[in-house]
Amino acid sequence: MDHSTHHYTGHEHGHGATWATATRATLHCLTGCAVGEILGMVVGTALMWGNVPTMVLAIALAFVFGYSLTLFAVVRAGVSMKAAVKVALAADTVSIAVMELVDNGIIALVPDAMDAHLSDGLFWYALLGGFAVAFLITTPVNKWMIGRGKGHAVVHAYH
């Protein structure tokens, strides 16, 4: 077969995963995680919850928003809701889990960050620093998974 007639679609499959693809997948994940996590922190703080329930809410919302971004895109491509949920779970679970583990680990390790309020710079520095470190750690994980046809690679058929 003459491969010179194939057109590049911007989607890498198999072992051809690039850093650009992994970066886009991680930014996609980071967007959902950040929205959910910040919303969870705001709600937990507004309701004057303690650290643990606020963190649990923030992590749960990070997963909800992370999955939602993929879910809406796949449903928009004409996939049934049931199939779209399966695609979103396959595409994003590991990426979101790694991102949340790293991000929340950073926040927990920064002295006094867990007790900082939304109006404190320390809260935002720890949160944004956690996102930055999580992005740096999650990107190679996503590259590895995409290169094996897993993770965000399963979404490419629907773009």
Number of C-alpha atoms within 10 A of each C-alpha: 4 5 6 6 7 7 7 7 8 10 14 18 16 12 13 14 20 15 14 13 21 24 18 14 23 26 15 17 29 24 16 21 29 24 17 22 28 18 16 22 23 16 15 20 15 11 10 11 13 12 15 11 14 21 19 15 19 26 25 17 22 28 25 18 21 26 24 17 16 24 25 15 16 23 16 14 13 10 16 11 14 10 13 24 19 11 22 23 18 18 27 27 17 18 29 24 16 18 29 25 14 21 26 21 13 20 22 18 12 16 12 12 19 19 13 14 14 14 8 11 12 19 19 17 14 23 22 16 16 24 23 16 14 24 22 15 17 27 24 15 19 29 26 18 21 26 21 15 20 19 24 29 26 16 22 16 9 15 11
